[in-house]
Amino acid sequence: MEVLVDDIGSFPLPQFVERKVFDEAYRLAREKIANGKNLKEDTFLFRNFYEVVVDSFLKKLKTGLDVANYPQHYDIHKQFAEPVHKAMKRGTYIVEEKDAIIPEVHIINEEAKRIHESFGKKIALRVCVTGPLELYLKEVGTTLYKDVLFMFAETVRRFAKNAILNSKYVKTEVVSLDEPSFGFHEILADKDIIVEVLEKALNFEGDVQKHIHMHSPTRIIDVLEVRNLNVVSIEYAASPRSLEYISKSMLEKMDKHIRVGISRTDIDSIIAELYEKGITKPETWQLVEDEEIIRKRFEKAREKFGERMSFTGPDCGLGGWPTQEAAQLLLERTVRAVKSAS
């Protein structure tokens, strides 16, 4: 079985767009989309958000990814927490359907024909959504209020459901819940509640692969019990010991597959290591690991998991990388490493 290469989501802004300006445009665009407005009619939004998303997504696609996540330039927590804050003014944590939209996905859907024509084939889209446990931990804390936790799960379900596209030009292939804190910080709830919450968040229709991306593998055995989950995603490149927490037989027993991160994205550590070697102003090519290193990781992971390994790619997102060119090079080298080993 072919192992598909995807990315986790975040991507650097182009250098001609200021962070402050983009963030303002993002919030305005989200509100206009929810109210049925056309972003193309607003020059500020078209220049500082709409075209930025299209251009960044094309840059990702041209790296050769099998499945590309929408270019996530906005803070992943605020992206979903801000609509929750709006809902809280109504006395609930459940975001209204019209507000449960991912602006980048909306734009990709609108521009699918243009992107398809530029890219040359049907777009295979990955959609990441901040998971219910992560949102709860950031917004409420570790104390369990079961009804509130399940409201977060319903909100996440709505965002995921509304991001499933299926047209002549684009298809959402993967919906992934991002749970970076799970395993490091815990909600005071037993395993059954955690499993039930994740199942509720993934309870939507559509021909898509359902993933959960984790930064800590310590609770991976619990996540494998989520019945409507297809793929559990772990980091390996910067955290080699992660593979010790899971085996092929565990995946087979629970009828799950795995995504393994095979290229490092921990840019601060990479820059610090280069600095120690006397490289104080690294070139783009120096920031990205050699293809051979990435390929060896891929081969080791594939040897361990065999046909149960169905996805691979970078460990995590690339939003903190210094330039789009550096992020593109990492994606390109990762793709080439996997394809040369397949």
Secondary structure, DSSP 8 states (H G I E B T S, - for coil): ---EEB--SB----TTS-HHHHHHHHHHHHHHHHTT--GGG-HHHIIIIIHHHHHHHHHHHTTT-SBEE--B-S-HHHHHHHHHHHHHTTT-S---GGG---HHHHHHHHTHHHHHHHHSS-EEEEEEEE-HHHHHHHHT-SS--HHHHHHHHHHHHHHHHHT--BSSSEEEEEEEEEESSBTTB--S--HHHHHHHHHHHT---SS-EEEEEES--TTHHHHTT-TT--EEEEE-SS-GGGGGG--HHHHHHHT-EEEEEEE---HHHHHHHHHHTT-SS--HHHHS--HHHHHHHHHHHHHHHGGGEEEEEESS--TTSS-HHHHHHHHHHHHHHHHHH-
